Amino acid sequence: MTVYKAPVDEMRFVLNEVLGYEENVTSLKGYEDATTDLVHAILQEAARLCENELQPLNLTGDEEGCHYENGVVRTPGGFKEAYDMFVEGGWTGLANDPRYGGQGMPKVVGFAVEEMICSANMAFGMYPGLSHGAYNAIEKWADDDLKDLYLPKITAGEWSGTMCLTEPHCGTDLGLIRTKAHPHEDGSYTITGTKIFISAGEHDLTDNIIHLVLAKLPDAPPGVKGISLFLVPKFLPKSAGDDWAPGPRNGVRCGSIEKKMGIKASSTCVINLDNAKGWLVGEKHKGMRAMFSMMNAARLGVGIQGLGLAEVAYQNAVDYAKERVQGRSLIGVKYPAQAADPIIVHPDVRRMLLRQRAITEGARVLAYWTGMHLDISDRHGDETARAEADDFVALITPVVKAMFTDHGFDAANLAVQVYGGHGFIHEHGVEQFVRDARITQIYEGTNGVQALDLVGRKMPKAGGRLLRRFFHPMQEFLFANVTEKNMQEYCKPLMAAFGQLQQITLLLAQKGTNDPEEAGAAATEYLRFFGLVSVGWMWARMAKVALEKQPDDPTGFYADKLSVARFYMKKVLPETASLGISIKAGKKPITTMADAAF
């Protein structure tokens, strides 16, 4: 069986000491009461829930999976009870607006709790995660009547939500969708079509499920410019005094659930819409704009899934490496009281563990910093500050989604490698991390699509304005700290990698203008390069804090931080050098071979 201990102390270190939570978040309008003490209490309660209730259901949920019969889906044993406990604790409305019954906590706090949930039981987290995405889209784009009816129910966890994009013949190219919407005089619409790969599309956890569906009106222009977004409930709400209750069944049915490689306790559904009644969200033919607000939030959420899986994979690999005795240290016996030394003494095992830890802890800082920018973009009193924070989030979203999920999968594979043959066996639990992590690199836009988004949209936007939101503060940090003697081993290699990143960015901008394939051929490697430098910056920031705190720390916490920072700078960040060489090779090694030759 796997183990999980929520890294609350790590989270507090990141929020309070590295990112300045008190200064940057509690100063925002509406977050004055979200003090560090309150946040710590929330994290401790979330840790107890995840460790004691959700994590024990992870392996059993994977083994049992969801059950489908005649359009009805039942979640694995224990999930309904855990969800009810989740709702009772108010976790479904943690970061939602108090106007709709939410607790109004900062989004960055929601990120930390979400990480714990994904570590403990990623499949369970899919259900409230999809609901939160639907909440965001409805809150931003729907009219007041729809908001007032649906948002309190979603916030309370009584009703859940989904996003219905993909169809059997189209995934990324949503301009090809065939789902149709026909208007009626009362303002409602009839929706007909089939959607596939709908996470949490049908289940037994809530009384109603609210589907956000992309469809085309009769007068829709071709392609993505003709897509509209509709709210389609499983049950049509009926008035019940001052409240609303599920009424007649709508024309929405689950045709089947997928048999999947991983996240088996999350229902992935085929949803058939047969003259289903729905309501327009946002403007006609502007559905992609509304859906992307949900998808961008979902992409950050998927990045958090990668982070959560990497953390739990690391914890289990460390536990096993300390307990499994095998052979002796290469420089002599280190544990003479035992028949053999634990495998953690071996350099290659330590390499794997340090790689897991170094990228995970650096990614956590980048994730939470992104969450803070979301809060700033939403609540800051200065319009310029809001716009700059929004730019930063737009730029970093594909990096968080792709790099974190690639790392989550790699970290899970390293955990299996540390376990050896036992890792390949289901009962030990770490092979499930590999299977669960694999989907994160695919859904909400494959990681290749994220790379294209970074080089094709975000990099050139407004003459590089988004890039400046990242490059300028990083440059200021490096110039301010590289001359400090104790910081040089962290800043000098990072400064060299950052300089190369700037050069490659300019090269791709020049080449991509004349030949989009040049940028496309380098996109994945460029995103990886960008991500390694980003995480390196987070480690330099952590090292600066650790150097200041280490002399007065008897626990060794800050000394350990410096050790991991050193590993990252010397053993992980240098990967940018080979990426740079490959990027500069251009498109020819990829594009010159004829299609028929493959």
Residue pairs with C-beta under 8 A, 6 or more apart in sequence:
1 59
1 427
1 428
1 429
2 55
2 58
2 59
2 312
2 316
2 428
2 429
2 430
2 432
2 433
3 315
3 316
3 319
4 50
4 51
4 55
4 119
4 120
4 312
4 315
5 47
5 51
5 315
6 43
6 46
6 47
6 50
6 51
6 116
6 119
6 120
7 311
8 40
8 43
8 44
8 47
9 557
10 361
10 364
11 43
11 112
11 115
11 364
11 368
12 36
12 40
12 43
13 545
13 557
14 364
14 365
14 368
15 21
15 36
15 39
15 108
15 112
15 368
16 22
16 36
17 545
17 549
18 365
18 538
18 541
18 542
18 545
19 365
19 368
19 369
19 372
21 36
21 39
21 108
21 372
22 35
22 36
24 372
24 376
25 31
25 34
25 106
25 108
25 372
25 375
26 32
26 34
26 35
26 36
28 106
28 375
28 376
28 379
28 380
29 379
29 381
30 104
30 379
31 104
31 105
31 106
31 375
31 379
34 104
34 105
34 106
34 109
39 105
39 109
42 94
42 105
42 109
42 113
43 109
43 112
43 113
43 116
45 89
46 91
46 112
46 113
46 116
46 117
47 116
49 85
49 86
49 89
49 91
50 116
50 117
50 119
50 120
50 121
51 120
53 82
53 85
54 82
54 117
54 120
54 121
54 124
54 125
55 119
55 120
55 121
56 78
57 76
57 78
57 79
57 82
57 121
57 124
57 265
58 120
58 121
58 122
58 123
58 124
58 429
58 432
59 429
59 432
60 76
60 77
60 78
61 75
61 76
61 78
61 79
61 121
61 123
61 124
61 264
61 265
62 123
62 262
62 264
62 265
62 432
62 436
63 426
64 76
64 77
64 264
64 265
65 76
65 264
65 265
66 73
66 74
66 75
66 76
66 203
66 257
66 264
66 265
66 266
66 267
67 73
67 74
68 254
68 256
68 257
68 267
71 202
71 253
71 254
71 255
72 202
72 204
72 254
73 202
73 203
73 204
73 254
73 257
73 267
73 269
74 203
74 204
75 83
75 203
75 204
75 205
75 265
75 267
76 265
79 124
79 205
79 265
80 204
80 205
82 124
83 124
83 127
83 128
83 157
83 205
83 206
86 92
86 128
86 157
87 156
87 157
87 158
90 103
91 113
91 128
91 157
92 128
92 131
92 132
92 154
92 155
92 156
92 157
93 100
93 101
93 102
93 103
93 155
93 156
93 157
94 102
94 103
94 105
94 109
94 110
94 113
95 102
95 103
95 104
95 105
95 106
95 107
95 109
95 110
95 132
96 102
96 103
96 104
96 132
96 135
96 151
96 155
97 104
97 139
97 151
97 155
98 104
100 139
100 147
100 151
100 152
100 154
100 155
101 152
101 155
101 156
102 155
106 371
106 372
106 375
107 371
107 374
107 375
107 378
108 368
108 371
108 372
108 374
108 375
109 371
110 132
110 371
111 300
111 304
111 367
111 368
111 370
111 371
112 368
112 371
114 125
114 129
114 301
114 304
114 308
115 304
115 307
115 308
115 311
115 364
115 367
116 308
117 124
117 125
117 128
117 129
117 308
118 125
118 304
118 305
118 307
118 308
118 309
119 308
119 309
119 311
119 312
120 308
120 312
121 265
122 263
122 266
122 305
122 308
122 309
122 436
123 263
123 264
123 265
123 266
123 436
124 265
124 266
125 305
126 199
126 200
126 263
126 266
127 160
127 200
127 203
127 205
127 266
128 157
128 160
129 298
129 301
130 160
130 161
130 162
130 163
130 199
130 200
131 154
131 157
131 159
131 160
131 161
131 200
132 161
132 297
132 301
133 161
133 163
133 294
133 297
133 298
133 301
134 154
134 160
134 161
134 162
134 163
134 210
134 212
134 294
135 151
135 154
135 155
135 161
136 293
136 294
136 297
137 163
137 212
137 229
137 281
137 290
137 291
137 293
137 294
138 146
138 147
138 150
138 151
138 154
138 161
138 210
138 212
138 231
138 281
139 147
139 151
140 290
140 293
141 229
141 281
141 282
141 289
141 290
141 293
142 150
142 231
142 281
142 282
146 231
146 279
146 281
149 237
149 244
150 159
150 210
150 231
150 233
153 159
153 208
153 244
154 160
154 161
154 210
157 206
158 206
158 207
158 208
159 206
159 207
159 208
159 209
159 210
159 233
160 200
160 203
160 205
160 206
160 208
160 209
160 210
161 209
161 210
161 211
161 212
162 198
162 199
162 200
162 201
162 209
162 210
162 211
162 212
162 271
163 198
163 211
163 212
163 291
163 294
163 295
163 298
164 195
164 198
164 201
164 211
164 212
164 213
164 214
164 232
164 271
165 174
165 177
165 195
165 214
165 291
165 295
166 195
166 196
166 197
166 198
167 176
167 177
167 178
167 179
167 193
167 194
167 195
167 196
168 194
168 196
169 176
169 178
170 176
170 177
172 445
172 446
172 449
174 214
174 224
174 227
174 288
175 222
175 223
175 224
175 226
175 227
177 193
177 214
177 215
177 216
177 227
178 193
178 216
179 191
179 192
179 193
179 194
179 195
179 213
179 214
179 215
179 216
179 273
180 191
180 192
180 193
180 215
180 216
180 217
180 218
181 189
181 190
181 191
181 215
181 216
181 217
181 228
181 230
181 278
182 189
182 190
182 192
182 217
182 218
183 189
183 217
183 218
184 190
187 279
187 280
188 277
188 278
188 279
189 215
189 217
189 230
189 277
189 278
189 279
189 280
190 275
190 276
190 277
190 278
191 213
191 215
191 230
191 232
191 251
191 273
191 275
191 276
191 277
191 278
192 273
192 274
192 275
192 276
193 213
193 215
193 273
194 255
194 270
194 271
194 272
194 273
195 201
195 213
195 270
195 271
195 273
196 270
196 271
197 258
197 268
197 443
198 211
198 268
198 269
198 270
198 271
199 266
199 267
199 268
199 269
199 443
200 209
200 266
200 267
200 269
201 209
201 211
201 254
201 267
201 268
201 269
201 270
201 271
202 209
202 234
202 254
202 257
202 267
202 269
202 271
203 209
203 267
207 235
207 245
207 246
208 233
208 234
208 235
208 237
208 246
209 233
209 234
209 252
210 231
210 232
210 233
210 234
211 231
211 232
211 233
211 234
211 252
211 271
212 229
212 230
212 231
212 232
212 281
212 291
212 294
213 229
213 230
213 231
213 232
213 273
213 278
214 227
214 228
214 229
214 230
214 287
214 288
214 291
215 227
215 228
215 230
215 278
215 287
216 226
216 227
216 228
217 226
217 228
217 284
217 285
220 226
220 227
220 228
220 285
221 285
224 288
225 285
226 285
227 285
227 287
227 288
227 291
228 280
228 282
228 283
228 284
228 285
228 286
228 287
229 280
229 281
229 282
229 286
229 287
229 290
229 291
230 278
230 279
230 280
230 281
230 287
231 278
231 279
231 280
231 281
232 250
232 252
232 273
232 276
232 277
232 278
233 246
233 250
233 252
234 246
234 249
234 250
234 252
235 246
235 247
235 248
235 249
235 250
236 246
236 247
236 248
236 249
236 250
236 277
237 244
237 245
237 246
237 247
238 244
238 245
238 246
238 247
238 248
250 276
250 277
251 273
251 274
251 275
251 276
251 277
252 271
252 272
252 273
252 274
252 276
253 271
253 272
253 274
254 267
254 269
254 270
254 271
254 272
255 269
255 270
255 271
255 272
256 269
256 270
257 267
257 268
257 269
257 270
258 268
258 269
258 270
260 268
260 439
261 435
261 438
261 439
262 432
262 434
262 435
262 436
262 437
262 438
262 439
263 435
263 436
263 439
281 287
281 290
282 289
282 290
295 444
295 445
296 393
296 394
296 397
298 444
299 397
299 398
299 400
299 401
299 444
299 445
299 450
300 367
300 370
300 393
300 397
300 400
300 401
301 444
302 401
302 405
302 440
302 443
302 444
303 367
303 397
303 400
303 401
303 402
303 403
303 404
303 405
304 367
304 404
305 405
305 408
305 437
305 440
306 363
306 404
306 405
306 406
306 407
306 408
306 409
306 437
306 440
307 360
307 363
307 364
307 367
307 404
307 407
307 408
308 408
309 408
309 409
309 411
309 412
309 433
309 436
309 437
309 440
310 356
310 359
310 360
310 363
310 404
310 407
310 408
310 411
310 412
311 360
311 364
312 433
313 356
313 408
313 411
313 412
313 414
313 415
313 430
313 433
314 353
314 356
314 357
314 360
314 411
314 415
316 415
316 429
316 430
316 433
317 352
317 353
317 356
317 414
317 415
317 418
317 419
317 430
318 344
318 353
320 418
320 419
320 422
321 342
321 343
321 344
321 349
321 353
321 418
322 342
322 344
323 342
324 342
324 343
324 419
324 420
325 335
325 338
325 339
325 340
325 341
325 342
325 343
326 340
326 341
326 342
326 343
327 340
327 341
327 343
327 346
328 334
328 340
328 341
329 341
329 345
329 346
330 346
330 347
333 341
334 341
334 345
335 341
335 342
335 345
343 349
343 418
344 350
344 353
349 418
351 571
352 414
352 417
352 418
353 414
353 418
354 564
354 567
354 571
355 411
355 414
355 567
355 571
355 572
356 411
356 414
356 415
357 564
358 539
358 564
358 565
358 567
358 568
358 571
358 572
359 407
359 411
359 535
359 568
359 572
360 407
360 411
361 539
361 542
361 564
362 535
362 536
362 538
362 539
362 542
362 568
363 403
363 404
363 407
363 535
363 538
365 535
365 538
365 539
365 541
365 542
366 396
366 400
366 534
366 535
366 538
367 400
367 404
369 538
370 392
370 393
370 396
370 397
370 400
373 389
373 390
373 392
373 393
373 396
374 389
374 393
376 385
376 386
376 389
377 386
377 387
377 389
377 390
377 393
378 386
380 386
380 389
388 469
391 465
391 466
391 469
392 466
392 469
392 470
394 458
394 461
394 466
395 454
395 458
395 466
395 467
395 469
395 470
396 470
396 534
398 450
398 451
398 453
398 454
398 458
398 527
399 450
399 454
399 527
399 530
399 531
399 534
401 444
401 445
401 447
401 450
402 441
402 447
402 450
402 451
402 527
402 531
403 527
403 528
403 531
403 532
403 534
403 535
405 437
405 440
405 441
405 447
406 441
406 447
406 528
408 437
408 440
409 434
409 437
409 438
409 440
409 441
411 437
412 430
412 433
412 434
412 436
412 437
413 434
415 423
415 430
415 433
416 423
416 424
416 430
416 431
416 434
417 423
419 428
419 430
422 428
423 430
423 431
424 431
425 431
426 432
441 447
445 453
447 524
447 527
448 523
448 524
450 527
451 523
451 524
451 526
451 527
452 520
452 523
454 523
454 526
454 527
454 530
455 508
455 512
455 519
455 520
455 522
455 523
455 526
455 527
456 512
456 516
456 519
456 520
456 523
458 466
458 467
459 466
459 467
459 505
459 508
459 509
460 509
460 512
460 513
464 509
467 505
470 534
471 502
474 498
474 537
475 498
477 537
477 540
477 541
478 491
478 494
478 495
478 498
478 540
481 487
481 491
481 540
481 544
482 488
482 491
482 492
482 495
484 491
486 547
487 540
487 543
487 544
487 547
489 566
489 569
490 539
490 540
490 543
490 544
490 565
490 566
490 569
491 540
493 536
493 569
493 570
493 573
493 574
494 533
494 536
494 537
494 540
494 569
494 573
497 532
497 533
497 536
497 573
497 576
498 533
498 537
500 529
500 576
500 577
500 580
501 529
501 530
501 533
501 576
504 526
504 529
504 580
504 583
504 584
505 526
507 583
507 584
508 518
508 519
508 522
508 526
508 583
511 518
511 519
511 586
512 518
512 519
515 587
517 587
517 591
518 586
518 587
520 587
521 586
521 587
521 590
521 591
522 582
522 583
522 586
522 587
525 579
525 582
525 583
526 579
526 583
528 575
528 579
529 576
529 579
529 580
529 583
532 572
532 573
532 575
532 576
532 579
533 573
533 576
535 568
536 568
536 569
536 572
536 573
539 564
539 565
539 568
539 569
540 565
542 561
542 565
543 561
543 562
543 565
545 558
545 561
546 558
546 559
546 561
546 562
546 565
547 558
547 562
549 558
550 558
550 559
550 562
553 559
